[in-house]
Amino acid sequence: MRVRVSNAMHVTASGRVLLILAATLTCAGCESGGLSNSWWNAWLDPTEPGNFRENIVTDIQRAISFRDTPLGIVGAEDPRPEDLVARVEEYVIGPMDTLQIRMLDFVALGVETELTPTVDELGYIDLPQIGQLRAEGRTARELRGDIIQAARDLGIYLPEDEPTITVVVANPLQRMYNLFGSVLYPGPYRIPKPDFRLREAINQGGGLDDNAKMVWVYRNSPRIERRIERPASAAAGAAEPIAPPVPPPPVSPVPELQAPAGSPGAAAPQPSAGAAEQPAAPTNMPLALPPDEVPQDLLEAVAPPGTQSGQPAAEADRSADPAPAPSPGTSWGVPSYRFVNNGFVEQPQDSAPPPPAPRAELKRGEPYTPPPADEPVDWEDLASEMQQRIIRIPADKLRNGDPTYNIVIVHDDWIRVDPGPIGVYYMAGHVARPGPYAFAGEQITLTQAIAAAGGLDQLAWPTRCEVRRRLDGDREEITQWDLARIIEGKDPDFYLKPNDVVRVGTHAIAPLLATIRNSFRFTYGFGFVYDRNFADIDAFSPQINPKDRHRAERQQLFGNLFN
């Protein structure tokens, strides 16, 4: 009786210990925190991490380190309110535009002249009788006024006349946009109206693809242009005189109209300061004729301005200041003509040449300093003008008809329909199905990639996971991640990129835990399975009951006794 009481008390104490242990584990599972999620959910199987107790909202990273470039475009912004307002204004002519100009009584009376000039790279057009005329930055109405004013200045039209001139832009190239990316028909397109919006622009290229995730609009700021301007007369819109070919002046049959040194009346040569620097006259030069043998009209024709017919050239040079010779490219002093209304009209010429530009003098011993420019370069202003706006438009907003994202398209916009990530990523290590996987335009996170690979295998260790990512063509970065904390919601998840390699590692204790997990079966009531190590033959094939076997053996040996 005493033994029974002691055994009952012993059983009661063991039950109490088991009850306390079960209550402790149950309380640990009810709490939200580290023990309940990391130990209670995966204390024997680390390949099954997760958070099954809390509702958590976490962020998804687009970059895994400061060296990594995040997905999308850095610096992109949402549409501004002014991007939704259409600007209705006259078309401004620009380079490479083709114009259609019709003019009545321009070349001849009663004749209509039709011209189709193309604006060159510098912004000018070439018209007959007018010459170079600035067209860039002018509207068709303003250019028509410039042509009329230039024609009146040249006498083609009288001041009281009202010329019949029309200017039409036949091929406008200053209202264009470019469409590329995930569209059926990429390429440049024309903006047909001022209130032309993004959905209409994408529909011209075949419509928005169903897999498109984002639309990027590259809006360029005014570009910096370096130009070589035309002469001042042409740049101002005035008519540039086009003179007919003028015959050259008569040339004297003698190289000099100066008497020899020994002849009477010849002036003695006066040595000048630069005489030593003058090159010697060639010895094969023909001799000059005496002045009395040269015709008088020839002397007057070739005499320098300000000299008299009977005055020697040397004395004239000393008595009057010599006029400077015209520089190359100038036409002052030479009459020019223009063909106007079936006749040539002489054009007025400048009375005197322009004064020469002052020449900077450099003193000995001083370093050379280039002359300052007329306008100093403002580098900050230059950098700000070269900036480019990138507008971010979610594709689902356009599909749903959100008007705040249907912006107005302006000239020189580049529209890119982003199809999403294209390429493959690789799963390696202790996952159920390692190998390459395609993005197919979808953004895949690390947890989604693990799920697509079938999850972790029995030897995986979630705290050991590395991701290889290419930084550029010749470098890659390896980062370490804890899958358990990411799946539990303690660390943020992140998006994978094309060519990423995800490798899940293992631990030295992982095979032991796998063996312990495989040693328990629910059918045995969590009993330890010893069949593989200590089982008899009954564990491999069905056998006859030993009692029946012994009875059969006895009957076979002593059959007469049991009949």
LUMDO-288774 format. One line per field, with one value per residue (C-alpha): residue number from 0; residue in one letter; x, y, z. Coordinates in Angstrom, 3 decimals. Each point is the difference from the previous one (the first is absolute). Example, Ala and Ser with C-alpha at 12.3 -4.5 7.8 and 13.67 -1.06 7.14 Angstrom:
// LUMDO-288774
drenro: 0;1
dotor: a;s
east: 12.300;1.370
north: -4.500;3.440
up: 7.800;-0.660
//
This chain:
// LUMDO-288774
drenro: 0;1;2;3;4;5;6;7;8;9;10;11;12;13;14;15;16;17;18;19;20;21;22;23;24;25;26;27;28;29;30;31;32;33;34;35;36;37;38;39;40;41;42;43;44;45;46;47;48;49;50;51;52;53;54;55;56;57;58;59;60;61;62;63;64;65;66;67;68;69;70;71;72;73;74;75;76;77;78;79;80;81;82;83;84;85;86;87;88;89;90;91;92;93;94;95;96;97;98;99;100;101;102;103;104;105;106;107;108;109;110;111;112;113;114;115;116;117;118;119;120;121;122;123;124;125;126;127;128;129;130;131;132;133;134;135;136;137;138;139;140;141;142;143;144;145;146;147;148;149;150;151;152;153;154;155;156;157;158;159;160;161;162;163;164;165;166;167;168;169;170;171;172;173;174;175;176;177;178;179;180;181;182;183;184;185;186;187;188;189;190;191;192;193;194;195;196;197;198;199;200;201;202;203;204;205;206;207;208;209;210;211;212;213;214;215;216;217;218;219;220;221;222;223;224;225;226;227;228;229;230;231;232;233;234;235;236;237;238;239;240;241;242;243;244;245;246;247;248;249;250;251;252;253;254;255;256;257;258;259;260;261;262;263;264;265;266;267;268;269;270;271;272;273;274;275;276;277;278;279;280;281;282;283;284;285;286;287;288;289;290;291;292;293;294;295;296;297;298;299;300;301;302;303;304;305;306;307;308;309;310;311;312;313;314;315;316;317;318;319;320;321;322;323;324;325;326;327;328;329;330;331;332;333;334;335;336;337;338;339;340;341;342;343;344;345;346;347;348;349;350;351;352;353;354;355;356;357;358;359;360;361;362;363;364;365;366;367;368;369;370;371;372;373;374;375;376;377;378;379;380;381;382;383;384;385;386;387;388;389;390;391;392;393;394;395;396;397;398;399;400;401;402;403;404;405;406;407;408;409;410;411;412;413;414;415;416;417;418;419;420;421;422;423;424;425;426;427;428;429;430;431;432;433;434;435;436;437;438;439;440;441;442;443;444;445;446;447;448;449;450;451;452;453;454;455;456;457;458;459;460;461;462;463;464;465;466;467;468;469;470;471;472;473;474;475;476;477;478;479;480;481;482;483;484;485;486;487;488;489;490;491;492;493;494;495;496;497;498;499;500;501;502;503;504;505;506;507;508;509;510;511;512;513;514;515;516;517;518;519;520;521;522;523;524;525;526;527;528;529;530;531;532;533;534;535;536;537;538;539;540;541;542;543;544;545;546;547;548;549;550;551;552;553;554;555;556;557;558;559;560;561;562
dotor: m;r;v;r;v;s;n;a;m;h;v;t;a;s;g;r;v;l;l;i;l;a;a;t;l;t;c;a;g;c;e;s;g;g;l;s;n;s;w;w;n;a;w;l;d;p;t;e;p;g;n;f;r;e;n;i;v;t;d;i;q;r;a;i;s;f;r;d;t;p;l;g;i;v;g;a;e;d;p;r;p;e;d;l;v;a;r;v;e;e;y;v;i;g;p;m;d;t;l;q;i;r;m;l;d;f;v;a;l;g;v;e;t;e;l;t;p;t;v;d;e;l;g;y;i;d;l;p;q;i;g;q;l;r;a;e;g;r;t;a;r;e;l;r;g;d;i;i;q;a;a;r;d;l;g;i;y;l;p;e;d;e;p;t;i;t;v;v;v;a;n;p;l;q;r;m;y;n;l;f;g;s;v;l;y;p;g;p;y;r;i;p;k;p;d;f;r;l;r;e;a;i;n;q;g;g;g;l;d;d;n;a;k;m;v;w;v;y;r;n;s;p;r;i;e;r;r;i;e;r;p;a;s;a;a;a;g;a;a;e;p;i;a;p;p;v;p;p;p;p;v;s;p;v;p;e;l;q;a;p;a;g;s;p;g;a;a;a;p;q;p;s;a;g;a;a;e;q;p;a;a;p;t;n;m;p;l;a;l;p;p;d;e;v;p;q;d;l;l;e;a;v;a;p;p;g;t;q;s;g;q;p;a;a;e;a;d;r;s;a;d;p;a;p;a;p;s;p;g;t;s;w;g;v;p;s;y;r;f;v;n;n;g;f;v;e;q;p;q;d;s;a;p;p;p;p;a;p;r;a;e;l;k;r;g;e;p;y;t;p;p;p;a;d;e;p;v;d;w;e;d;l;a;s;e;m;q;q;r;i;i;r;i;p;a;d;k;l;r;n;g;d;p;t;y;n;i;v;i;v;h;d;d;w;i;r;v;d;p;g;p;i;g;v;y;y;m;a;g;h;v;a;r;p;g;p;y;a;f;a;g;e;q;i;t;l;t;q;a;i;a;a;a;g;g;l;d;q;l;a;w;p;t;r;c;e;v;r;r;r;l;d;g;d;r;e;e;i;t;q;w;d;l;a;r;i;i;e;g;k;d;p;d;f;y;l;k;p;n;d;v;v;r;v;g;t;h;a;i;a;p;l;l;a;t;i;r;n;s;f;r;f;t;y;g;f;g;f;v;y;d;r;n;f;a;d;i;d;a;f;s;p;q;i;n;p;k;d;r;h;r;a;e;r;q;q;l;f;g;n;l;f;n
east: 0.000;2.842;1.550;-3.199;-0.267;3.595;-0.493;-3.136;1.758;2.882;-2.375;-1.753;3.301;0.987;-3.382;0.424;3.354;-1.497;-2.928;2.298;2.164;-3.039;-1.394;3.341;0.190;-3.622;0.595;3.099;-2.043;-2.684;2.442;1.075;3.713;3.258;-0.592;-3.422;1.000;3.562;0.061;-3.559;-0.699;3.363;1.717;0.429;-0.380;1.832;-1.095;-3.536;0.362;-2.938;-2.067;-3.327;-0.999;0.123;-1.213;3.039;0.460;3.548;1.694;1.585;3.465;1.021;3.743;2.013;2.935;1.276;1.975;-3.090;-2.106;-3.662;-2.668;-1.609;1.669;1.746;-1.410;-3.348;-2.936;-3.782;-1.859;-0.300;-3.221;1.417;0.577;-3.782;-0.602;0.127;1.714;-1.641;2.498;1.205;2.452;3.577;2.187;3.185;2.895;-0.788;-3.605;-1.270;-1.929;-2.379;0.176;-2.147;0.662;-1.722;1.895;3.274;2.251;-2.125;-3.279;-3.041;2.002;-0.589;3.148;-0.178;3.003;0.562;3.137;1.285;1.300;3.685;1.839;0.666;-3.644;0.163;-1.785;1.249;-2.441;0.670;0.738;-0.135;2.742;0.440;-2.914;-0.282;-2.982;0.745;-1.948;-2.563;-3.602;-1.438;-1.732;3.195;2.074;-2.517;0.465;3.779;-0.180;-2.267;2.275;3.121;-1.678;-1.066;3.493;1.330;-2.599;-1.791;-3.231;-0.996;-0.810;-3.664;-0.350;-1.550;1.949;-1.725;2.270;-0.926;2.292;-0.978;2.098;-0.279;2.041;0.020;2.659;-0.240;-3.044;1.295;0.328;1.680;-1.620;2.000;0.058;-2.785;-2.120;-0.896;1.130;2.814;1.341;-0.490;-3.512;-1.464;-2.005;-3.201;-1.533;0.977;-2.161;1.672;0.274;1.910;-2.696;-0.456;3.776;0.272;-3.005;1.777;2.676;-2.440;-1.338;1.173;1.243;-1.748;3.317;1.278;0.573;1.339;0.150;2.939;-0.198;3.386;-0.588;3.033;0.808;1.164;3.223;3.212;0.865;3.230;-0.588;2.081;-2.275;-0.461;1.225;-1.741;-2.044;-1.372;-0.506;-2.115;-2.217;1.253;0.684;3.508;1.081;0.739;2.017;0.393;3.511;1.936;2.863;3.379;1.521;2.406;3.498;2.924;2.366;2.887;0.778;0.528;-0.944;3.151;2.852;3.441;2.293;2.183;-2.776;-0.836;-2.887;0.323;-0.170;2.784;-1.042;-0.584;1.291;-2.598;0.394;-0.980;2.099;2.393;-2.847;-1.450;0.971;2.119;-1.677;0.470;2.745;-2.006;-2.673;-0.472;1.039;-2.643;-0.925;0.524;-3.126;-0.220;-0.445;-2.885;-3.511;-1.658;-3.291;1.925;1.783;-3.312;-1.525;2.752;0.892;-0.660;-2.929;0.884;2.725;-0.045;0.758;3.244;1.214;2.433;-1.146;2.831;-0.913;-3.661;0.816;1.902;-2.618;-3.078;-0.600;-0.201;-3.346;0.254;-0.470;-3.236;0.300;-1.056;-3.749;-0.914;-1.604;0.132;0.872;-1.212;-3.487;-2.514;-3.241;-3.225;-2.455;-3.383;-3.060;1.837;2.778;3.236;-0.042;3.234;0.266;1.456;3.412;1.779;2.097;2.847;1.274;-0.571;2.788;2.457;-0.302;2.583;2.840;1.086;3.664;2.028;2.851;3.132;0.077;-3.756;-1.965;-2.559;-3.590;-2.772;-2.471;-3.153;-3.151;-2.883;-2.217;1.555;-1.197;-2.406;0.704;-2.889;-2.433;1.547;-0.410;-3.601;-0.906;1.343;-2.172;-2.660;-3.282;-1.142;-3.707;-1.142;-3.431;-1.351;-1.525;-2.971;-0.952;-0.292;-2.002;-2.416;-0.421;1.547;0.030;2.807;2.491;-1.229;2.477;0.317;2.727;2.308;2.680;3.054;-1.555;1.329;-2.583;1.194;-2.483;1.864;-0.852;1.490;2.985;1.037;2.480;0.672;1.119;1.617;-0.883;2.767;0.901;-2.502;-3.260;-2.424;0.412;3.241;0.517;-0.747;-3.362;-1.426;-1.377;-2.545;-0.535;-0.884;1.935;1.032;0.964;2.353;-2.821;-1.883;3.126;0.318;-3.644;0.403;2.926;-2.183;1.187;2.989;1.219;0.627;3.612;-0.588;0.956;-2.061;2.411;2.611;-1.049;2.112;-0.894;2.461;-0.853;1.868;0.980;1.306;1.568;3.073;-1.052;-2.529;-1.014;-0.754;-2.357;-1.131;-3.657;-2.025;-2.972;-1.580;-0.175;-1.241;-2.747;-0.983;-0.299;2.835;2.144;-1.289;-0.182;1.626;-0.468;2.271;1.634;0.962;3.094;-0.357;1.202;-1.709;1.793;-1.377;2.604;-0.054;1.419;1.933;-2.935;-2.513;0.541;-0.488;-3.247;-1.154;0.707;-1.901;-2.960;-0.113;0.122;-3.520;-3.281;-3.510;-1.279;2.140;-1.235;3.287;1.802;3.608;0.436;2.776;-0.827;3.030;2.501;-1.526;-2.949;-0.432;-1.208;-3.581;0.823;0.737;-2.607;-3.200;0.577;-2.177;-0.885;2.582;-2.702;-1.561;3.390;0.866;-3.399;0.549;3.435;-1.321;-2.752;2.521;2.276;-2.581;-3.022;-1.333;-0.121;-2.152;-2.507
north: 0.000;2.360;-0.729;0.885;3.334;0.913;-0.893;2.095;2.937;-0.433;-0.047;3.102;1.917;-0.971;1.134;3.328;0.509;-0.810;2.332;2.853;-0.541;-0.059;3.160;1.751;-0.891;1.030;3.386;0.478;-0.628;2.477;2.873;2.145;0.300;-1.720;-3.277;-0.653;0.596;-1.225;-2.753;-1.255;-0.100;-1.467;-1.266;-3.468;0.865;3.247;-0.424;1.086;3.613;2.368;2.397;-1.553;2.247;3.660;2.312;1.940;2.573;0.224;1.847;-1.546;1.266;0.871;-0.038;-2.336;2.351;3.470;-1.335;-1.396;2.032;-0.215;-1.167;2.645;3.312;2.104;3.524;-0.777;2.021;-0.028;2.299;3.654;2.016;1.995;-3.250;-0.407;3.413;0.251;3.051;1.369;2.130;0.682;-2.372;1.227;-0.808;-1.927;-1.632;-2.531;1.219;0.201;3.153;0.762;3.681;1.504;3.582;2.053;2.664;-0.986;-0.979;1.524;1.885;-2.228;-3.151;-2.169;-1.484;-3.158;-0.972;-2.963;0.854;-2.109;1.668;-0.833;-0.972;3.634;0.966;1.868;-0.312;1.228;1.992;1.465;3.740;0.078;-2.436;-1.464;0.600;-1.202;-2.387;-1.879;1.235;1.753;-0.972;-0.186;3.333;1.667;-1.464;1.345;3.479;-0.356;-0.946;2.965;2.422;-1.312;0.246;3.594;0.966;-1.310;1.824;-3.123;1.266;3.608;1.181;0.498;-3.452;-2.919;-3.042;-3.334;-2.402;-3.190;-2.074;-3.535;-2.563;-3.057;-2.427;1.078;-1.822;2.003;-1.927;-3.558;-2.657;-3.428;-3.214;-3.136;-2.933;-2.584;1.281;-1.505;2.900;2.028;3.086;3.765;1.379;3.425;1.915;0.828;2.470;1.998;-2.063;-3.310;-2.302;-3.098;-2.590;1.277;-0.050;-3.646;-1.009;1.288;-2.642;-2.890;0.512;-0.794;-3.550;-2.011;-0.930;3.590;1.184;3.534;2.763;2.415;3.380;1.650;3.731;1.898;3.532;2.570;-1.286;1.980;0.807;1.416;1.919;1.886;2.909;1.604;3.560;2.749;1.130;-3.468;-0.710;3.119;-1.034;2.646;-0.793;-1.108;1.575;-2.446;1.968;-1.184;-0.831;3.249;0.043;0.605;3.490;0.560;-1.097;2.161;-1.488;1.130;-1.207;3.563;3.441;1.612;1.402;-1.504;1.432;1.803;1.609;3.687;0.773;-3.264;0.290;-1.470;-3.069;0.716;-2.721;-1.094;-1.555;-3.371;0.153;-2.583;-2.411;0.423;-2.783;0.920;0.455;-2.869;0.510;-1.282;2.730;1.938;3.594;2.671;2.363;3.739;1.859;2.039;-3.217;-1.360;1.050;2.594;-1.940;-3.056;2.107;1.341;-3.481;-1.551;3.077;-0.438;1.974;3.625;0.400;2.232;-1.044;1.950;-0.718;-2.834;-2.866;0.397;3.648;-0.873;-2.625;2.563;2.746;-2.047;-2.824;-3.216;-1.755;-3.419;-2.936;-1.897;-3.178;-3.298;-0.484;3.714;1.648;3.672;2.279;-2.515;0.642;-2.848;-0.573;-1.960;-1.273;1.504;-0.137;-0.822;2.486;0.583;2.526;1.285;-0.536;2.645;-0.711;1.024;3.127;-1.165;-3.391;-1.080;0.975;-2.774;-1.750;1.069;-2.417;-0.998;0.572;-2.471;1.304;-1.977;-2.015;-0.033;-3.232;-0.106;0.326;-0.667;2.856;-0.406;-1.145;2.345;-2.075;-2.208;-3.582;-0.668;-3.663;-0.397;1.352;-2.227;-3.094;0.857;0.364;-3.463;-1.716;-2.475;-0.733;-3.611;-0.408;-3.275;-1.246;-3.300;-2.036;-1.128;3.644;0.480;-3.197;1.084;3.437;2.103;3.545;1.198;-2.153;0.675;2.828;2.222;-0.998;2.779;0.219;-2.261;-2.266;-3.557;-2.522;-3.414;-2.721;-2.147;-3.713;-0.784;-2.209;-2.178;-2.820;-2.825;-0.487;-3.108;-2.079;-2.188;-1.793;-1.745;0.701;-2.588;0.885;1.884;1.519;3.122;1.757;2.679;3.349;0.307;3.684;-0.527;1.372;-2.969;0.298;-2.334;-1.819;-0.441;-1.464;-2.519;-0.974;-0.373;-2.372;-2.292;1.268;-1.179;-3.594;-2.006;1.156;3.742;2.525;3.204;2.263;-0.747;1.521;2.037;2.004;0.729;3.131;1.612;3.607;0.504;-2.082;-1.062;0.157;-1.724;0.332;-2.824;0.830;-2.164;-0.295;-1.751;-1.682;-0.801;3.659;1.063;-2.632;0.831;3.691;1.255;1.091;1.549;-2.060;1.195;-0.361;-2.165;1.181;-1.827;-2.208;-0.167;-3.265;-1.070;-2.735;-1.576;-1.625;-2.657;-0.597;-2.833;-0.777;-0.081;-3.786;-0.916;1.938;-1.583;-3.484;0.782;1.334;-3.174;-2.240;0.969;-1.140;1.065;-3.585;-1.192;2.699;1.853;-3.262;-0.434;-2.042;-2.532;-2.167;1.079;-0.854;-2.721;-1.494;-3.743;-1.660;0.983;3.564;-0.807;-2.664;-1.450;-3.201;-2.735;0.262;-1.941;-1.850;-1.234;-0.975;-1.998;-1.729;-0.960;-1.342;-2.134;-1.392;-0.895;-1.805;-1.518;-0.162;-3.232;1.507;3.004;-1.805
up: 0.000;0.728;-3.350;-1.795;1.809;-0.793;-3.662;-0.179;1.579;-2.463;-2.939;1.289;0.276;-3.551;-1.295;1.728;-1.695;-3.373;0.609;1.018;-3.103;-2.279;1.570;-0.422;-3.670;-0.504;1.606;-2.083;-3.101;1.051;0.340;-2.918;-0.092;-0.622;1.865;-1.470;-3.609;-0.278;2.598;0.324;-3.773;-1.038;3.141;-1.511;-3.705;-0.953;-3.627;0.945;1.153;0.079;2.022;0.888;2.896;-1.133;-2.736;-1.203;-2.779;-1.334;-2.844;-3.061;-0.842;-3.551;0.753;2.187;0.718;-0.654;-2.989;-1.647;-2.400;1.023;-2.394;-2.148;-0.821;2.618;0.173;-1.630;1.276;-0.143;-2.395;0.952;-0.298;-2.913;-1.932;-0.320;-1.594;-3.792;-1.501;-3.138;-1.902;-3.527;-1.562;0.239;-2.988;0.658;-1.858;-2.752;-0.353;-3.575;-0.888;-2.854;-1.041;-2.749;-1.184;-2.687;-2.020;1.646;-2.886;-2.752;-0.153;-0.229;0.730;3.071;1.498;2.102;2.124;2.355;1.961;2.865;3.129;0.362;3.177;0.884;-0.411;-3.327;-3.339;-3.377;-2.121;-3.460;-0.057;3.805;0.930;3.455;2.360;3.600;0.430;3.224;2.975;-2.219;-0.614;-3.515;0.508;1.239;-2.839;-2.532;1.481;-0.193;-3.695;-0.790;1.868;-1.719;-3.414;0.668;1.091;-3.298;-2.058;-1.158;1.544;0.534;3.515;-0.877;-1.578;1.864;-1.244;-0.484;1.904;1.850;2.231;1.015;1.908;-2.252;2.128;3.659;1.993;3.223;1.291;0.147;2.682;0.085;1.236;0.850;2.370;0.285;-2.917;-3.356;-2.180;1.563;-1.694;-0.353;-0.237;-0.657;2.606;-1.904;2.475;3.091;2.386;-0.894;3.015;1.057;-0.666;-3.542;-0.554;1.084;-2.102;-3.108;0.648;0.425;3.515;3.505;0.520;2.709;1.626;0.158;3.535;-0.439;-2.592;0.068;-1.723;-0.651;-0.322;-1.231;1.029;-2.601;-1.508;-0.144;-3.613;-1.370;-3.215;-2.528;-0.731;-3.374;-0.637;1.918;-2.993;-0.621;3.708;0.365;-2.862;-2.422;-3.596;-0.765;-3.310;-2.733;-2.568;-3.573;-1.100;-0.391;-2.495;1.575;-0.340;-2.882;0.720;-0.950;-2.568;2.174;3.503;1.311;-1.147;1.267;-1.983;0.313;2.581;-2.528;-2.039;0.442;2.284;1.854;3.728;2.004;1.937;3.652;2.304;2.554;3.381;-1.328;-3.115;1.297;0.498;-3.502;-2.399;-2.951;-3.358;-2.395;-2.561;-2.965;0.317;-3.262;-0.006;0.531;-2.803;0.386;1.185;-3.230;-2.030;2.134;-1.154;2.202;0.385;1.207;2.610;1.286;0.110;2.074;2.074;3.748;1.462;0.826;-2.638;-3.055;-3.510;-0.251;3.515;0.506;2.122;2.499;0.674;0.273;2.603;2.028;-0.339;0.897;2.388;-1.931;0.171;1.558;-2.294;0.359;1.993;-1.538;0.092;-0.144;-3.000;0.905;-2.896;-2.611;-1.423;0.328;-1.834;0.589;-2.548;0.887;-2.271;-3.206;0.613;1.973;2.844;1.497;3.730;2.342;1.391;3.133;-0.409;2.140;1.170;3.587;2.382;0.769;3.335;2.583;0.426;3.444;0.755;2.037;2.058;0.515;3.201;0.506;-0.429;-2.752;1.170;-2.519;-0.412;2.105;-1.734;-0.488;2.296;2.678;0.203;2.843;0.756;2.431;-2.552;-2.640;2.214;0.837;-3.669;-0.769;2.592;-1.055;1.697;0.252;0.724;1.570;-1.140;1.436;-2.811;2.077;0.555;-3.758;-0.395;2.726;-1.575;2.747;-1.444;2.279;-1.931;-3.546;-0.600;-3.071;-2.469;-1.165;-2.660;0.328;2.646;0.138;1.256;1.158;0.850;2.534;-0.316;3.409;0.799;-2.930;0.515;2.445;3.573;1.450;3.080;1.413;3.191;2.261;-1.771;-1.312;-3.688;-0.776;-3.433;-2.098;0.193;-2.304;1.121;-2.845;0.765;3.668;2.953;2.159;3.661;1.848;1.817;-3.271;-1.592;2.875;-0.414;-3.789;0.598;2.131;3.363;2.018;0.137;3.196;0.422;-0.616;2.643;-0.502;1.853;-2.672;-3.283;-2.398;-3.111;-2.802;-1.979;-2.880;0.523;-3.522;-2.723;2.000;3.658;2.224;3.632;2.463;2.874;2.918;1.022;2.699;-1.639;3.353;1.013;-3.448;-0.040;3.585;-0.955;2.195;-2.989;-3.254;-3.152;-3.247;-3.759;-2.078;-3.210;-3.195;0.397;3.804;1.588;3.259;1.940;3.196;2.254;2.714;3.489;1.674;2.275;-2.865;-0.805;3.686;0.211;-3.229;1.421;3.193;-1.958;-2.136;3.084;1.152;-1.479;0.884;-0.457;2.931;2.351;-0.319;0.820;-0.911;-3.175;0.528;-3.024;-2.007;2.727;2.286;-1.860;-0.580;-3.100;0.772;-0.846;-3.680;-1.031;1.497;2.080;1.539;3.651;2.064;1.901;-3.207;-1.343;3.133;-0.080;-3.610;0.775;2.870;-2.127;-2.662;2.450;2.223;-2.173;1.480;3.482;-0.946;-2.245
//
